[in-house]
Amino acid sequence: MSEPVLLARKLTKRYGRVVALDGADFDLYPGEILAVIGDNGAGKSTLIKALSGAVQPDAGEMRLMGEPMLFRSPMEARAAGIETVYQTLALSPALSIADNMFLGREIKKSGPLGRFLGALDRGAMRRIARQKLSELGLMTIQDIDQAVETLSGGQRQGVAVARAAAFGSKVVIMDEPTAALGVKESRRVLDLILEVRARGLPIVLISHNMPHVFEIADRIHVHRLGRRLCVVRPGDVSMSDAVAFMTGAKEPPEALAA
């Protein structure tokens, strides 16, 4: 097997007496969808925040493309090529689709207007935004200048996914991307995730939706009590087994244990 794109070993994070991560390990390989599942309080959110720069672990090692990394902020993780689509989407409802796509990394006009006055090249941002949406098949969004607040839940999620795919050069992390969506919109988002993977980007998918996990994940990282319990393949275990591992009702076979 090839080397992991994103790796973590023995990550530890404490909040007072609460141990959120207790020597957690993690491996994401090239071109795969890795689902991360765990019961509430298992520490999976803290693990993802550590990988995406939102929290700094107290101990442990992380590597991106084989190089040691320690992100002090999500901006540093983004600069390194790790994009995260949060459950809250982190979109600005009043701004346009194009403005949201380039939020925090706007393109300035060339010449003195951009250099000294900070004038934005809105034409270029609109053009690139439309291209990125089209690449993922988001053709139902007609007006790139319409406010995000006028979009459906699925369309908003599509904009967030397109933004991550456009700028995530190494890894895309998706936190519960279908949690607030209906059946039809969830289907579209799952198709989007598969399209992002088809473009060569490995994806970390955090989800409570077992049918979705078993449909699109290549491997499933089961997190329990602050650490990786095991990694399974959807074809090797049942959904009920995965839930039992996650909740502690059943222990994984020794060959699968982390």
CYANA upper distance limits for C-alpha pairs under 8 A (distance plus 0.5 A):
  2 SER  CA     29 TYR  CA      7.66
  2 SER  CA     30 PRO  CA      8.14
  3 GLU  CA     29 TYR  CA      7.25
  3 GLU  CA     30 PRO  CA      8.47
  3 GLU  CA     66 GLY  CA      8.30
  4 PRO  CA     27 ASP  CA      6.37
  4 PRO  CA     28 LEU  CA      5.84
  4 PRO  CA     29 TYR  CA      4.88
  4 PRO  CA     30 PRO  CA      7.15
  4 PRO  CA     65 MET  CA      7.49
  4 PRO  CA     66 GLY  CA      8.12
  5 VAL  CA     27 ASP  CA      8.17
  5 VAL  CA     28 LEU  CA      6.22
  5 VAL  CA     29 TYR  CA      5.81
  5 VAL  CA     30 PRO  CA      6.34
  5 VAL  CA     63 ARG  CA      8.44
  5 VAL  CA     64 LEU  CA      6.24
  5 VAL  CA     65 MET  CA      5.25
  5 VAL  CA     66 GLY  CA      7.65
  5 VAL  CA    170 LYS  CA      8.13
  5 VAL  CA    171 VAL  CA      8.39
  6 LEU  CA     26 PHE  CA      8.24
  6 LEU  CA     27 ASP  CA      6.44
  6 LEU  CA     28 LEU  CA      5.63
  6 LEU  CA     29 TYR  CA      7.59
  6 LEU  CA     62 MET  CA      8.01
  6 LEU  CA     63 ARG  CA      6.32
  6 LEU  CA     64 LEU  CA      5.21
  6 LEU  CA     65 MET  CA      6.83
  6 LEU  CA     66 GLY  CA      8.29
  6 LEU  CA    171 VAL  CA      8.44
  7 LEU  CA     25 ASP  CA      8.10
  7 LEU  CA     26 PHE  CA      5.95
  7 LEU  CA     27 ASP  CA      5.16
  7 LEU  CA     28 LEU  CA      6.95
  7 LEU  CA     62 MET  CA      6.09
  7 LEU  CA     63 ARG  CA      5.60
  7 LEU  CA     64 LEU  CA      7.03
  8 ALA  CA     24 ALA  CA      7.91
  8 ALA  CA     25 ASP  CA      5.67
  8 ALA  CA     26 PHE  CA      5.33
  8 ALA  CA     27 ASP  CA      7.10
  8 ALA  CA     60 GLY  CA      7.90
  8 ALA  CA     61 GLU  CA      6.09
  8 ALA  CA     62 MET  CA      4.79
  8 ALA  CA     63 ARG  CA      6.88
  9 ARG  CA     23 GLY  CA      7.59
  9 ARG  CA     24 ALA  CA      6.74
  9 ARG  CA     25 ASP  CA      4.98
  9 ARG  CA     26 PHE  CA      7.12
  9 ARG  CA     60 GLY  CA      6.23
  9 ARG  CA     61 GLU  CA      5.70
  9 ARG  CA     62 MET  CA      6.97
 10 LYS  CA     22 ASP  CA      7.82
 10 LYS  CA     23 GLY  CA      4.22
 10 LYS  CA     24 ALA  CA      5.34
 10 LYS  CA     25 ASP  CA      6.11
 10 LYS  CA     59 ALA  CA      7.73
 10 LYS  CA     60 GLY  CA      5.19
 10 LYS  CA     61 GLU  CA      7.17
 11 LEU  CA     21 LEU  CA      6.75
 11 LEU  CA     22 ASP  CA      7.14
 11 LEU  CA     23 GLY  CA      5.21
 11 LEU  CA     24 ALA  CA      5.27
 11 LEU  CA     25 ASP  CA      7.14
 11 LEU  CA     57 PRO  CA      6.84
 11 LEU  CA     58 ASP  CA      8.01
 11 LEU  CA     59 ALA  CA      6.13
 11 LEU  CA     60 GLY  CA      4.67
 11 LEU  CA     61 GLU  CA      7.00
 12 THR  CA     19 VAL  CA      8.21
 12 THR  CA     20 ALA  CA      7.94
 12 THR  CA     21 LEU  CA      5.13
 12 THR  CA     22 ASP  CA      5.47
 12 THR  CA     23 GLY  CA      5.65
 12 THR  CA     24 ALA  CA      7.22
 12 THR  CA     57 PRO  CA      6.23
 12 THR  CA     58 ASP  CA      6.04
 12 THR  CA     59 ALA  CA      5.57
 12 THR  CA     60 GLY  CA      6.69
 13 LYS  CA     19 VAL  CA      6.66
 13 LYS  CA     20 ALA  CA      6.02
 13 LYS  CA     21 LEU  CA      5.32
 13 LYS  CA     22 ASP  CA      7.43
 13 LYS  CA     46 THR  CA      8.47
 13 LYS  CA     56 GLN  CA      8.38
 13 LYS  CA     57 PRO  CA      5.51
 13 LYS  CA     58 ASP  CA      5.65
 13 LYS  CA     59 ALA  CA      7.58
 14 ARG  CA     18 VAL  CA      6.17
 14 ARG  CA     19 VAL  CA      4.97
 14 ARG  CA     20 ALA  CA      6.19
 14 ARG  CA     21 LEU  CA      7.42
 14 ARG  CA     58 ASP  CA      7.67
 15 TYR  CA     19 VAL  CA      6.86
 15 TYR  CA     20 ALA  CA      7.62
 19 VAL  CA    226 GLY  CA      7.58
 20 ALA  CA     41 GLY  CA      8.31
 20 ALA  CA     42 ALA  CA      7.93
 20 ALA  CA     43 GLY  CA      5.58
 20 ALA  CA     46 THR  CA      7.09
 20 ALA  CA    225 LEU  CA      8.41
 20 ALA  CA    226 GLY  CA      5.92
 21 LEU  CA     43 GLY  CA      6.39
 21 LEU  CA     46 THR  CA      7.55
 21 LEU  CA     47 LEU  CA      7.46
 21 LEU  CA    225 LEU  CA      8.33
 21 LEU  CA    226 GLY  CA      4.74
 21 LEU  CA    227 ARG  CA      6.64
 22 ASP  CA    225 LEU  CA      8.03
 22 ASP  CA    226 GLY  CA      5.40
 22 ASP  CA    227 ARG  CA      6.09
 23 GLY  CA     60 GLY  CA      7.80
 23 GLY  CA    226 GLY  CA      7.97
 23 GLY  CA    227 ARG  CA      6.57
 24 ALA  CA     47 LEU  CA      8.27
 24 ALA  CA    226 GLY  CA      7.02
 24 ALA  CA    227 ARG  CA      4.65
 24 ALA  CA    228 ARG  CA      6.17
 25 ASP  CA    227 ARG  CA      7.26
 25 ASP  CA    228 ARG  CA      6.41
 26 PHE  CA    228 ARG  CA      7.72
 28 LEU  CA     32 GLU  CA      7.89
 28 LEU  CA     34 LEU  CA      7.16
 28 LEU  CA    202 PRO  CA      7.85
 28 LEU  CA    204 VAL  CA      8.06
 29 TYR  CA    202 PRO  CA      7.44
 30 PRO  CA    200 GLY  CA      8.16
 30 PRO  CA    201 LEU  CA      7.81
 30 PRO  CA    202 PRO  CA      6.05
 31 GLY  CA    197 ARG  CA      6.67
 31 GLY  CA    198 ALA  CA      8.24
 31 GLY  CA    200 GLY  CA      5.72
 31 GLY  CA    201 LEU  CA      6.05
 31 GLY  CA    202 PRO  CA      4.93
 31 GLY  CA    203 ILE  CA      8.14
 32 GLU  CA    197 ARG  CA      7.38
 32 GLU  CA    201 LEU  CA      8.18
 32 GLU  CA    202 PRO  CA      5.37
 32 GLU  CA    203 ILE  CA      6.80
 32 GLU  CA    217 ALA  CA      8.20
 32 GLU  CA    218 ASP  CA      6.57
 32 GLU  CA    219 ARG  CA      8.35
 33 ILE  CA    197 ARG  CA      7.59
 33 ILE  CA    202 PRO  CA      6.41
 33 ILE  CA    203 ILE  CA      5.22
 33 ILE  CA    204 VAL  CA      6.47
 33 ILE  CA    205 LEU  CA      7.36
 33 ILE  CA    216 ILE  CA      7.67
 33 ILE  CA    217 ALA  CA      5.49
 33 ILE  CA    218 ASP  CA      5.89
 33 ILE  CA    219 ARG  CA      7.37
 34 LEU  CA    202 PRO  CA      8.39
 34 LEU  CA    203 ILE  CA      6.69
 34 LEU  CA    204 VAL  CA      5.46
 34 LEU  CA    205 LEU  CA      6.52
 34 LEU  CA    217 ALA  CA      6.20
 34 LEU  CA    218 ASP  CA      6.55
 34 LEU  CA    219 ARG  CA      5.61
 34 LEU  CA    220 ILE  CA      6.25
 34 LEU  CA    221 HIS  CA      7.41
 35 ALA  CA    204 VAL  CA      6.38
 35 ALA  CA    205 LEU  CA      5.05
 35 ALA  CA    206 ILE  CA      6.26
 35 ALA  CA    207 SER  CA      7.59
 35 ALA  CA    213 VAL  CA      6.80
 35 ALA  CA    217 ALA  CA      6.25
 35 ALA  CA    218 ASP  CA      8.29
 35 ALA  CA    219 ARG  CA      6.85
 35 ALA  CA    220 ILE  CA      5.21
 35 ALA  CA    221 HIS  CA      6.47
 36 VAL  CA     44 LYS  CA      7.68
 36 VAL  CA    204 VAL  CA      7.57
 36 VAL  CA    205 LEU  CA      6.53
 36 VAL  CA    206 ILE  CA      5.37
 36 VAL  CA    207 SER  CA      7.27
 36 VAL  CA    220 ILE  CA      6.44
 36 VAL  CA    221 HIS  CA      5.26
 36 VAL  CA    222 VAL  CA      6.60
 36 VAL  CA    223 HIS  CA      7.53
 37 ILE  CA     44 LYS  CA      7.79
 37 ILE  CA    206 ILE  CA      6.75
 37 ILE  CA    207 SER  CA      6.65
 37 ILE  CA    208 HIS  CA      7.03
 37 ILE  CA    220 ILE  CA      7.69
 37 ILE  CA    221 HIS  CA      6.80
 37 ILE  CA    222 VAL  CA      5.69
 37 ILE  CA    223 HIS  CA      6.54
 37 ILE  CA    246 MET  CA      7.71
 38 GLY  CA     42 ALA  CA      6.20
 38 GLY  CA     43 GLY  CA      8.27
 38 GLY  CA     44 LYS  CA      6.90
 38 GLY  CA    208 HIS  CA      8.30
 38 GLY  CA    222 VAL  CA      6.40
 38 GLY  CA    223 HIS  CA      5.31
 38 GLY  CA    224 ARG  CA      6.45
 38 GLY  CA    246 MET  CA      5.87
 38 GLY  CA    247 THR  CA      8.07
 39 ASP  CA    223 HIS  CA      8.27
 39 ASP  CA    224 ARG  CA      7.54
 39 ASP  CA    246 MET  CA      6.61
 39 ASP  CA    247 THR  CA      6.64
 41 GLY  CA    225 LEU  CA      8.16
 42 ALA  CA    223 HIS  CA      6.72
 42 ALA  CA    224 ARG  CA      5.35
 42 ALA  CA    225 LEU  CA      5.40
 42 ALA  CA    226 GLY  CA      5.86
 42 ALA  CA    227 ARG  CA      8.31
 43 GLY  CA     47 LEU  CA      6.74
 43 GLY  CA    223 HIS  CA      7.72
 43 GLY  CA    224 ARG  CA      7.76
 43 GLY  CA    225 LEU  CA      7.33
 43 GLY  CA    226 GLY  CA      5.29
 43 GLY  CA    227 ARG  CA      7.86
 44 LYS  CA     48 ILE  CA      6.77
 44 LYS  CA    223 HIS  CA      6.75
 44 LYS  CA    226 GLY  CA      7.85
 45 SER  CA     49 LYS  CA      6.61
 46 THR  CA     50 ALA  CA      6.60
 46 THR  CA     55 VAL  CA      7.90
 47 LEU  CA     51 LEU  CA      6.86
 48 ILE  CA     52 SER  CA      6.62
 49 LYS  CA     53 GLY  CA      6.43
 49 LYS  CA     54 ALA  CA      5.23
 49 LYS  CA     55 VAL  CA      5.96
 50 ALA  CA     54 ALA  CA      6.47
 50 ALA  CA     55 VAL  CA      5.41
 50 ALA  CA     56 GLN  CA      6.20
 50 ALA  CA     57 PRO  CA      6.76
 51 LEU  CA     62 MET  CA      8.19
 51 LEU  CA     71 PHE  CA      8.47
 52 SER  CA     71 PHE  CA      7.93
 52 SER  CA     73 SER  CA      8.36
 52 SER  CA     74 PRO  CA      6.24
 52 SER  CA     77 ALA  CA      6.14
 52 SER  CA     78 ARG  CA      8.43
 52 SER  CA     82 ILE  CA      7.21
 52 SER  CA     83 GLU  CA      8.14
 52 SER  CA     84 THR  CA      7.53
 53 GLY  CA     70 LEU  CA      8.11
 53 GLY  CA     71 PHE  CA      5.23
 53 GLY  CA     72 ARG  CA      6.22
 53 GLY  CA     73 SER  CA      5.10
 53 GLY  CA     74 PRO  CA      4.92
 53 GLY  CA     75 MET  CA      8.11
 53 GLY  CA     76 GLU  CA      7.49
 53 GLY  CA     77 ALA  CA      6.16
 54 ALA  CA     72 ARG  CA      7.98
 54 ALA  CA     73 SER  CA      6.05
 54 ALA  CA     74 PRO  CA      5.84
 55 VAL  CA     72 ARG  CA      7.97
 55 VAL  CA     73 SER  CA      7.93
 56 GLN  CA     70 LEU  CA      7.99
 56 GLN  CA     71 PHE  CA      7.66
 56 GLN  CA     72 ARG  CA      7.03
 61 GLU  CA     68 PRO  CA      7.81
 61 GLU  CA     69 MET  CA      8.31
 62 MET  CA     68 PRO  CA      6.38
 62 MET  CA     69 MET  CA      6.08
 62 MET  CA     70 LEU  CA      7.33
 63 ARG  CA     67 GLU  CA      5.57
 63 ARG  CA     68 PRO  CA      4.86
 63 ARG  CA     69 MET  CA      5.83
 64 LEU  CA     68 PRO  CA      7.00
 64 LEU  CA     69 MET  CA      6.95
 71 PHE  CA     76 GLU  CA      6.18
 71 PHE  CA     77 ALA  CA      6.38
 72 ARG  CA     76 GLU  CA      7.11
 73 SER  CA     77 ALA  CA      7.23
 74 PRO  CA     78 ARG  CA      6.63
 75 MET  CA     79 ALA  CA      6.63
 76 GLU  CA     80 ALA  CA      6.80
 77 ALA  CA     81 GLY  CA      6.95
 77 ALA  CA     82 ILE  CA      5.82
 77 ALA  CA     83 GLU  CA      7.85
 78 ARG  CA     82 ILE  CA      5.37
 78 ARG  CA     83 GLU  CA      5.96
 78 ARG  CA    168 GLY  CA      7.69
 80 ALA  CA    170 LYS  CA      8.42
 81 GLY  CA    167 PHE  CA      7.63
 81 GLY  CA    168 GLY  CA      5.40
 81 GLY  CA    169 SER  CA      5.13
 81 GLY  CA    170 LYS  CA      5.47
 81 GLY  CA    171 VAL  CA      6.89
 82 ILE  CA    168 GLY  CA      5.90
 82 ILE  CA    169 SER  CA      7.46
 82 ILE  CA    170 LYS  CA      6.48
 82 ILE  CA    171 VAL  CA      5.29
 82 ILE  CA    172 VAL  CA      6.37
 82 ILE  CA    173 ILE  CA      7.92
 83 GLU  CA    164 ALA  CA      5.75
 83 GLU  CA    165 ALA  CA      8.25
 83 GLU  CA    167 PHE  CA      7.48
 83 GLU  CA    168 GLY  CA      5.36
 83 GLU  CA    171 VAL  CA      6.86
 83 GLU  CA    172 VAL  CA      5.41
 83 GLU  CA    173 ILE  CA      6.65
 84 THR  CA    164 ALA  CA      7.04
 84 THR  CA    172 VAL  CA      6.30
 84 THR  CA    173 ILE  CA      5.03
 84 THR  CA    174 MET  CA      6.36
 84 THR  CA    175 ASP  CA      8.11
 85 VAL  CA     89 LEU  CA      6.48
 85 VAL  CA     90 ALA  CA      8.27
 85 VAL  CA    160 ALA  CA      6.73
 85 VAL  CA    161 VAL  CA      7.01
 85 VAL  CA    164 ALA  CA      7.16
 85 VAL  CA    172 VAL  CA      8.16
 85 VAL  CA    173 ILE  CA      6.63
 85 VAL  CA    174 MET  CA      5.28
 85 VAL  CA    175 ASP  CA      6.60
 85 VAL  CA    177 PRO  CA      8.00
 86 TYR  CA     90 ALA  CA      7.06
 86 TYR  CA    174 MET  CA      6.85
 86 TYR  CA    175 ASP  CA      5.59
 86 TYR  CA    176 GLU  CA      8.03
 86 TYR  CA    177 PRO  CA      8.11
 87 GLN  CA    174 MET  CA      8.29
 87 GLN  CA    175 ASP  CA      5.72
 87 GLN  CA    176 GLU  CA      6.01
 87 GLN  CA    177 PRO  CA      6.60
 87 GLN  CA    179 ALA  CA      8.14
 89 LEU  CA    156 ARG  CA      8.39
 89 LEU  CA    157 GLN  CA      7.41
 89 LEU  CA    160 ALA  CA      6.80
 91 LEU  CA    100 ASN  CA      6.78
 91 LEU  CA    148 VAL  CA      8.21
 91 LEU  CA    160 ALA  CA      7.86
 92 SER  CA    100 ASN  CA      7.02
 92 SER  CA    148 VAL  CA      7.65
 93 PRO  CA    147 ALA  CA      6.94
 93 PRO  CA    148 VAL  CA      5.33
 93 PRO  CA    149 GLU  CA      5.00
 94 ALA  CA    147 ALA  CA      6.05
 94 ALA  CA    148 VAL  CA      6.89
 94 ALA  CA    149 GLU  CA      6.67
 95 LEU  CA     99 ASP  CA      6.49
 95 LEU  CA    100 ASN  CA      6.87
 95 LEU  CA    146 GLN  CA      8.48
 95 LEU  CA    147 ALA  CA      5.74
 95 LEU  CA    148 VAL  CA      6.79
 96 SER  CA    100 ASN  CA      6.67
 96 SER  CA    144 ILE  CA      7.45
 96 SER  CA    145 ASP  CA      5.47
 96 SER  CA    146 GLN  CA      5.61
 96 SER  CA    147 ALA  CA      4.61
 96 SER  CA    148 VAL  CA      6.19
 97 ILE  CA    101 MET  CA      6.69
 97 ILE  CA    129 ALA  CA      8.26
 97 ILE  CA    144 ILE  CA      5.98
 97 ILE  CA    145 ASP  CA      6.43
 97 ILE  CA    146 GLN  CA      6.77
 97 ILE  CA    147 ALA  CA      6.69
 97 ILE  CA    148 VAL  CA      6.22
 97 ILE  CA    159 VAL  CA      7.68
 98 ALA  CA    102 PHE  CA      7.01
 98 ALA  CA    125 MET  CA      6.68
 98 ALA  CA    126 ARG  CA      5.90
 98 ALA  CA    129 ALA  CA      6.05
 98 ALA  CA    130 ARG  CA      8.39
 98 ALA  CA    144 ILE  CA      6.35
 98 ALA  CA    145 ASP  CA      6.85
 99 ASP  CA    103 LEU  CA      6.31
 99 ASP  CA    106 GLU  CA      8.37
 99 ASP  CA    125 MET  CA      8.15
100 ASN  CA    148 VAL  CA      8.46
101 MET  CA    129 ALA  CA      7.00
101 MET  CA    159 VAL  CA      7.74
101 MET  CA    160 ALA  CA      8.12
101 MET  CA    162 ALA  CA      8.42
101 MET  CA    163 ARG  CA      5.79
102 PHE  CA    106 GLU  CA      5.55
102 PHE  CA    107 ILE  CA      8.17
102 PHE  CA    125 MET  CA      7.63
102 PHE  CA    163 ARG  CA      8.35
106 GLU  CA    120 LEU  CA      7.41
106 GLU  CA    125 MET  CA      8.08
107 ILE  CA    120 LEU  CA      6.34
107 ILE  CA    121 ASP  CA      6.16
107 ILE  CA    122 ARG  CA      8.08
107 ILE  CA    124 ALA  CA      7.96
107 ILE  CA    125 MET  CA      7.17
108 LYS  CA    114 GLY  CA      5.48
108 LYS  CA    115 ARG  CA      8.01
108 LYS  CA    118 GLY  CA      6.75
108 LYS  CA    119 ALA  CA      6.23
108 LYS  CA    120 LEU  CA      4.72
108 LYS  CA    121 ASP  CA      5.62
109 LYS  CA    113 LEU  CA      6.87
109 LYS  CA    114 GLY  CA      4.83
109 LYS  CA    115 ARG  CA      8.02
109 LYS  CA    118 GLY  CA      8.09
109 LYS  CA    119 ALA  CA      6.31
109 LYS  CA    120 LEU  CA      5.85
109 LYS  CA    121 ASP  CA      5.18
110 SER  CA    114 GLY  CA      5.95
110 SER  CA    115 ARG  CA      7.50
111 GLY  CA    115 ARG  CA      6.60
112 PRO  CA    116 PHE  CA      5.95
112 PRO  CA    117 LEU  CA      7.63
113 LEU  CA    117 LEU  CA      5.62
113 LEU  CA    118 GLY  CA      6.85
113 LEU  CA    119 ALA  CA      6.01
114 GLY  CA    118 GLY  CA      4.91
114 GLY  CA    119 ALA  CA      5.07
114 GLY  CA    120 LEU  CA      7.04
115 ARG  CA    119 ALA  CA      8.33
121 ASP  CA    125 MET  CA      7.00
122 ARG  CA    126 ARG  CA      6.54
123 GLY  CA    127 ARG  CA      6.66
124 ALA  CA    128 ILE  CA      6.63
125 MET  CA    129 ALA  CA      6.44
126 ARG  CA    130 ARG  CA      6.60
126 ARG  CA    144 ILE  CA      7.06
126 ARG  CA    145 ASP  CA      8.27
127 ARG  CA    131 GLN  CA      6.73
128 ILE  CA    132 LYS  CA      6.63
129 ALA  CA    133 LEU  CA      6.71
129 ALA  CA    144 ILE  CA      7.94
130 ARG  CA    134 SER  CA      6.57
130 ARG  CA    144 ILE  CA      7.12
131 GLN  CA    135 GLU  CA      6.61
132 LYS  CA    136 LEU  CA      7.18
132 LYS  CA    162 ALA  CA      6.80
132 LYS  CA    163 ARG  CA      8.31
132 LYS  CA    166 ALA  CA      6.86
133 LEU  CA    137 GLY  CA      6.91
133 LEU  CA    138 LEU  CA      5.61
133 LEU  CA    139 MET  CA      7.64
133 LEU  CA    159 VAL  CA      7.81
133 LEU  CA    162 ALA  CA      6.49
134 SER  CA    138 LEU  CA      5.90
134 SER  CA    139 MET  CA      6.42
136 LEU  CA    162 ALA  CA      7.47
136 LEU  CA    192 LEU  CA      6.90
136 LEU  CA    195 GLU  CA      7.07
136 LEU  CA    196 VAL  CA      8.03
137 GLY  CA    192 LEU  CA      8.49
138 LEU  CA    158 GLY  CA      7.70
141 ILE  CA    155 GLN  CA      8.04
146 GLN  CA    150 THR  CA      7.62
147 ALA  CA    151 LEU  CA      8.02
148 VAL  CA    156 ARG  CA      7.15
151 LEU  CA    155 GLN  CA      6.23
151 LEU  CA    156 ARG  CA      6.48
152 SER  CA    156 ARG  CA      6.70
153 GLY  CA    157 GLN  CA      6.74
153 GLY  CA    180 ALA  CA      8.17
153 GLY  CA    181 LEU  CA      6.96
153 GLY  CA    185 GLU  CA      8.13
154 GLY  CA    158 GLY  CA      6.59
154 GLY  CA    181 LEU  CA      7.05
154 GLY  CA    185 GLU  CA      5.45
154 GLY  CA    186 SER  CA      7.65
154 GLY  CA    188 ARG  CA      7.98
154 GLY  CA    189 VAL  CA      7.54
155 GLN  CA    159 VAL  CA      6.78
156 ARG  CA    160 ALA  CA      6.89
157 GLN  CA    161 VAL  CA      6.63
157 GLN  CA    177 PRO  CA      7.61
157 GLN  CA    189 VAL  CA      7.75
158 GLY  CA    162 ALA  CA      6.46
158 GLY  CA    189 VAL  CA      7.18
158 GLY  CA    192 LEU  CA      8.00
159 VAL  CA    163 ARG  CA      6.60
160 ALA  CA    164 ALA  CA      6.81
161 VAL  CA    165 ALA  CA      6.59
161 VAL  CA    192 LEU  CA      8.05
161 VAL  CA    193 ILE  CA      8.37
162 ALA  CA    166 ALA  CA      6.42
163 ARG  CA    167 PHE  CA      6.84
164 ALA  CA    168 GLY  CA      5.87
164 ALA  CA    172 VAL  CA      6.96
165 ALA  CA    169 SER  CA      8.27
165 ALA  CA    172 VAL  CA      7.50
165 ALA  CA    196 VAL  CA      6.89
165 ALA  CA    201 LEU  CA      8.43
168 GLY  CA    172 VAL  CA      6.44
168 GLY  CA    201 LEU  CA      8.48
169 SER  CA    201 LEU  CA      7.92
170 LYS  CA    201 LEU  CA      6.80
170 LYS  CA    202 PRO  CA      7.74
171 VAL  CA    201 LEU  CA      6.52
171 VAL  CA    202 PRO  CA      5.96
171 VAL  CA    203 ILE  CA      6.54
171 VAL  CA    204 VAL  CA      8.22
172 VAL  CA    201 LEU  CA      7.44
172 VAL  CA    202 PRO  CA      7.00
172 VAL  CA    203 ILE  CA      5.41
172 VAL  CA    204 VAL  CA      6.87
173 ILE  CA    203 ILE  CA      6.23
173 ILE  CA    204 VAL  CA      5.14
173 ILE  CA    205 LEU  CA      6.69
173 ILE  CA    206 ILE  CA      8.42
174 MET  CA    203 ILE  CA      7.83
174 MET  CA    204 VAL  CA      6.57
174 MET  CA    205 LEU  CA      5.48
174 MET  CA    206 ILE  CA      6.66
175 ASP  CA    205 LEU  CA      6.76
175 ASP  CA    206 ILE  CA      5.35
175 ASP  CA    207 SER  CA      7.28
176 GLU  CA    205 LEU  CA      7.76
176 GLU  CA    206 ILE  CA      5.93
176 GLU  CA    207 SER  CA      5.29
176 GLU  CA    208 HIS  CA      7.77
177 PRO  CA    189 VAL  CA      7.87
177 PRO  CA    207 SER  CA      8.09
178 THR  CA    185 GLU  CA      8.44
178 THR  CA    186 SER  CA      5.78
178 THR  CA    189 VAL  CA      7.48
179 ALA  CA    207 SER  CA      8.43
179 ALA  CA    209 ASN  CA      8.48
181 LEU  CA    185 GLU  CA      6.35
181 LEU  CA    186 SER  CA      6.12
182 GLY  CA    186 SER  CA      6.38
183 VAL  CA    187 ARG  CA      6.73
184 LYS  CA    188 ARG  CA      7.06
185 GLU  CA    189 VAL  CA      6.85
186 SER  CA    190 LEU  CA      6.71
187 ARG  CA    191 ASP  CA      6.76
188 ARG  CA    192 LEU  CA      6.71
189 VAL  CA    193 ILE  CA      6.77
190 LEU  CA    194 LEU  CA      6.86
190 LEU  CA    212 HIS  CA      8.21
190 LEU  CA    216 ILE  CA      8.10
191 ASP  CA    195 GLU  CA      6.68
192 LEU  CA    196 VAL  CA      6.70
193 ILE  CA    197 ARG  CA      6.79
193 ILE  CA    203 ILE  CA      8.45
194 LEU  CA    198 ALA  CA      6.60
194 LEU  CA    216 ILE  CA      7.84
195 GLU  CA    199 ARG  CA      6.98
196 VAL  CA    200 GLY  CA      7.57
196 VAL  CA    201 LEU  CA      6.70
197 ARG  CA    201 LEU  CA      5.53
197 ARG  CA    202 PRO  CA      6.46
197 ARG  CA    203 ILE  CA      7.27
207 SER  CA    213 VAL  CA      7.44
209 ASN  CA    213 VAL  CA      6.77
210 MET  CA    214 PHE  CA      6.52
210 MET  CA    239 MET  CA      7.10
211 PRO  CA    215 GLU  CA      6.53
211 PRO  CA    239 MET  CA      8.30
212 HIS  CA    216 ILE  CA      6.87
213 VAL  CA    217 ALA  CA      5.96
213 VAL  CA    220 ILE  CA      8.31
214 PHE  CA    234 PRO  CA      5.93
214 PHE  CA    239 MET  CA      7.95
217 ALA  CA    234 PRO  CA      7.74
218 ASP  CA    233 ARG  CA      6.87
218 ASP  CA    234 PRO  CA      7.55
219 ARG  CA    231 VAL  CA      7.22
219 ARG  CA    232 VAL  CA      6.27
219 ARG  CA    233 ARG  CA      5.15
219 ARG  CA    234 PRO  CA      7.12
220 ILE  CA    231 VAL  CA      5.94
220 ILE  CA    232 VAL  CA      5.69
220 ILE  CA    233 ARG  CA      6.52
220 ILE  CA    234 PRO  CA      7.61
221 HIS  CA    228 ARG  CA      7.36
221 HIS  CA    229 LEU  CA      8.27
221 HIS  CA    230 CYS  CA      6.71
221 HIS  CA    231 VAL  CA      5.04
221 HIS  CA    232 VAL  CA      7.23
222 VAL  CA    228 ARG  CA      6.46
222 VAL  CA    229 LEU  CA      6.09
222 VAL  CA    230 CYS  CA      5.93
222 VAL  CA    231 VAL  CA      6.51
222 VAL  CA    232 VAL  CA      8.31
222 VAL  CA    242 ALA  CA      8.13
222 VAL  CA    245 PHE  CA      7.82
222 VAL  CA    246 MET  CA      6.56
223 HIS  CA    227 ARG  CA      6.14
223 HIS  CA    228 ARG  CA      5.08
223 HIS  CA    229 LEU  CA      6.00
223 HIS  CA    230 CYS  CA      7.94
223 HIS  CA    246 MET  CA      7.13
224 ARG  CA    228 ARG  CA      6.84
224 ARG  CA    229 LEU  CA      6.40
224 ARG  CA    246 MET  CA      6.59
224 ARG  CA    247 THR  CA      8.00
224 ARG  CA    248 GLY  CA      8.36
228 ARG  CA    258 ALA  CA      6.76
229 LEU  CA    245 PHE  CA      8.46
229 LEU  CA    257 ALA  CA      6.48
229 LEU  CA    258 ALA  CA      6.02
230 CYS  CA    252 PRO  CA      7.58
230 CYS  CA    256 LEU  CA      6.11
230 CYS  CA    257 ALA  CA      4.89
230 CYS  CA    258 ALA  CA      5.08
231 VAL  CA    256 LEU  CA      6.78
231 VAL  CA    257 ALA  CA      7.56
231 VAL  CA    258 ALA  CA      7.32
232 VAL  CA    236 ASP  CA      7.39
232 VAL  CA    237 VAL  CA      7.63
232 VAL  CA    256 LEU  CA      7.11
233 ARG  CA    237 VAL  CA      7.38
234 PRO  CA    238 SER  CA      7.63
237 VAL  CA    241 ASP  CA      6.64
237 VAL  CA    242 ALA  CA      7.37
238 SER  CA    242 ALA  CA      6.88
239 MET  CA    243 VAL  CA      6.76
240 SER  CA    244 ALA  CA      6.57
241 ASP  CA    245 PHE  CA      6.65
241 ASP  CA    250 LYS  CA      7.99
242 ALA  CA    246 MET  CA      6.63
243 VAL  CA    247 THR  CA      6.62
244 ALA  CA    248 GLY  CA      6.37
244 ALA  CA    249 ALA  CA      5.27
244 ALA  CA    250 LYS  CA      5.55
244 ALA  CA    251 GLU  CA      8.17
245 PHE  CA    249 ALA  CA      6.83
245 PHE  CA    250 LYS  CA      5.66
245 PHE  CA    251 GLU  CA      6.15
245 PHE  CA    252 PRO  CA      6.62
252 PRO  CA    256 LEU  CA      6.75
252 PRO  CA    257 ALA  CA      6.63
253 PRO  CA    257 ALA  CA      7.01
